Amino acid sequence: MTWVNMDPLLPRYARILRLSSVAFFNATPLVWGLDHDPGISLRFGVPSALLGDLRSGQADVALLPVIDYQRMPDLRLLRATGIGCDGPTLTVRLFSRSPIAGTRVLAVDGDSHTSVALAQIVLFKCFGLRPDVISLDQRSDQPGETLLLIGDKVVTDEPAGYPHQLDLGQAWKELTGLPFVFALWTARPDVELPDVDLNVLSERLIASLDAGLRHVEDLIVTHAVPRGWPAETARRYLTEHLKFTIGDPQVAAISLFHELAGELGLIETPVQKLRFA
């Protein structure tokens, strides 16, 4: 990754800010140059691990799955950048050997809490289904079993013999008319310190995304092709499938997602209102 100095944070802060990000290809434009910013310490993990980073204090701010906002009190969202879609995602999909309308068991990839909740919402709202949920390593490939796969592996290791597929981003769009947000930069409650200006951090994260999108070809060569992505698929993914900005439609989508998750008992109710830094 070629580093472009974009007003590093160190001169403004008395300490290094600790950020945790998703390790998948879809996050690479969001963190362009952050690993070379002397004001930031950047760590990576699967989406489901990032809430633990905030809880343990290993991260001040994380690219948190939006469902996990409801699982820790007093978090604050940064209206900066995130990972979302406005239609097909390509990398969050259901796979089944038989029609998905006959799903009785949902075998999930536990790397993304948001995707697991979204799958259950879509299956209930679109098909009236409340399947048993198990982990992928418990799957039996019996009739009525549907797989939820997310991330790079959907492209690089798509399972054979599953003719019935459903892209959850497209299903959400058809169901609600809204975009969807999978993850959003989120701050711990106690980051409100004299030496931390979250507005400055938001500006820095937006600048990082802008630079990342100007270097899509570099990201493809550096991060996508070595992971097994076809270059053209990776290019369409970053420039067409994914949406990284957070506007009013995205905020409305997050609120509706939390409401529906609460109705299905996937999170505690009443749901927490969205609090922005």
N, C-alpha and C positions, 0 to 999 in steps of 0.2 A: 504494500500500500504506500503510495507516495503521499507524504505529509505536506499539507498546506497550512501554514501558521495562521489561524483564524482567531486572533485576540485571545491568547491563552488565559485561563481563569486565575492562575497562580497570583498575579499581582493584586487581585481583589480579595483573595481569601487568605486567612491566617493558617489554614490547614488544607490538606488534600481532600477533595470530594471523592467519595467512593461510589462508583456506579456499577450496577450489575445489568447485563444485557443478555438477551437471547443469543444462543450460539448458532442458530440456523442462518442460512443464506439470506432469508428475508430481512434480517436486521442489519445487514452490512451497510446499506446506504445511511442508516441512522447514526452509525458510530464512526463514520469516516473521520479520521484524524484524531479522534478522542484518545487513542492509545498513545499518541505523541504529545498530548496536552500536559504540560507540567503541573497543571492544577487539578488533574483528574487521575484517579486510579480506577482502571476498568477491569472487570472480571466477567466471565461468561459462564452460562449454564443453560440447562433445559428450562423452558418456561415454568414448569411446576416447582422448580427449586428456588425461584427468585423471591417468593414470599418469605421463605426461610432466611434468606439473606437480610431482608428488612427486619424480621423479628429478632434475629440474633445480633443486629447492629453491624453486620459485615458490610452492609451497603447503606448509604444515605438515601439514594434514589435508585429505583430499579425499573426496567421495562416490564412492568408487571402485567400478567394476564388479568383482564378486566374483571373476571369473576372473583379473583382473589382480593379485590378492593373491599369486598363485603366480608372478608374473613379476618380482618385486623382493624380495630377501631382507629378513627381519627387520622387515617391516611389522607394525603392531599395529592390531587392530580395536577400535573403540569400540562397546560394547554399548549403544548409544543408540537411534538410529533408522536407517532405511534405506528402500529402495524394493523392494517385493515384492508377492506375490499369494498367494492360496490358492484357485486355480482360474483362471478366464479373466482375461487381462490386458487385453484389448481392443486394446492397442497393440503387441503383439509377435506377429506372425502370419505364417504362410506363405500364399502365394497361387500358384495354378497353374491353367493352362488345362485340364489333364488331371488324372486322379486322382494324388494326392500319392504313393501307393504306387509309381508309375512314375517317380519323380524320378531323373534321371541327373545333372543339373547344378543346383547351388544357387547362385543369384545373391544376394549378401548386401549388406545395408546395413551398411557398416563402421563406423557411428557407435557401435555397441555390441559390444564383444568378447564380453561374457557371452552376448548373444542369439545370436551366431554359433556359439558353442560349444554352447549349449542346443539350437539347431536340429539340429546334427550328432548330438548325443546322442539326441534324440527320433527322428530319422530312422533311426538305427541300432537303437535298442532297440525301437521300435514297428514298423518295417518291414524291418529287416535291410539298410538302405541305407547306402552310403558314397559319396555323390555327389561329383563334382568341385565345388570351391568357387571361384567367380569373383566379381568385384565387379559391382554393379548396372549400372555403365556399360558392362560387357562383354556384357550379356545380349543374346540373339538372338531370344527369344520362340519358340524351336523346341519341338516336343513333348518332354516329359520335363524341361523347365526349370521350376524352382520359385523364387519370389522370397521373400526374407525382408525384411520391412519393419518398422521400429520407430518409436516415438515419435509426435509429433503428426501427422505426415504420414499415418499409417494412418487417422486419423479425417478429417483435412481434405482429403486427396488420395488416397483409396482408389482403386486402379486399377480400371478397368472391364474386363469381359471375363474375369475370373478366378473362375469359379464354385466352384472347389475351394480351400477355405481351412482352416487349422488354427491355433487359438490355442495357442501354446506353453506358456502357463501352465496351461491346462486339460490339455494332453497330459502335462505333468510330474506334475500332481496325480493323474491316472489311472494313470500309470506307477509312481509311488513312494508315493502317499498322503500326501505332504508338501507344505507350502507351498514357494514359491520366493522367493529373494532375488536381485535383480538388482544392487543396489549398496548399499554400507555405508560409513559414515564410517570412514576408515582414516588412521592417523597414520604419518608418516615415522619411521624408526628413531631418528633423532637429535633428536626433539622432546622427549626426556626431559631437560628442562632445569630448573634450580631455579625458574624463574619461570613454568613451564607445568604446571598441574595438569589432567591429562586427565579426571579424575573431575569436576572443576568444569565442564569443557567439555561432557562428556556430559550433565550436568544441564541446561546451557544449551540444548543441542540438543533435548533432550526438551521443555523449556519452549517452545521455538520451534515444535515440531510441535503441541503442545497449543493454542497460540495460533492457529496456522495452520488447524487443524481447526475452531476456533470461528469462523473468518472465511472459510469456504468460499465463501459468496456473493460476498464481495469478491474472492476469487481468481478466481472464474468471470468476473466483470465485467472485472477488470483484465487477466487473463492468458489466459483461455480464449476468450472471445468474439472479442477482437481477432485471435486466431490462426485463426479460422474454426470453432471448436468450437460445436456446438449446446449451449445452456446446460444442458439436461436430461442430455445425454450426459456433459458435463463433471461434473455433480453426481454422477451414478452412478459415474463413474470414480473420483473422489476418495473417495467415501463407501462404495462397495461393492466395486469391483474391486481397488483398491490396498490393501495392508497395509503399515504403516509401522513397526510395533514389531518388536523383535528379542528373541525368547524361545528356549527350548530347541528347539522344532520348527524354527525358522529356522536355528539353529546346526547341527542335524543335517542339514538340507537342503543347506547350504553345503558341509559335509564330504562328503556323498554326491555332490554335483555335481562337486567337485574330484576325487573318486575316479574317477568315470565319465569325466571329461575326461582324466585320466591314462591310463586304460585305452585310450582311443581315440587317444592320442598328441597331444592338443590342448595339453597342457602337459607340462613336464618331470616325470619321476618320479625318486625318490619325491616325492609331493606334500608340501608343507610343512604341518605341523599348524597349526591356527588358534591365534593368539596374541592375547589380548585385553589392552587397556591396563588 
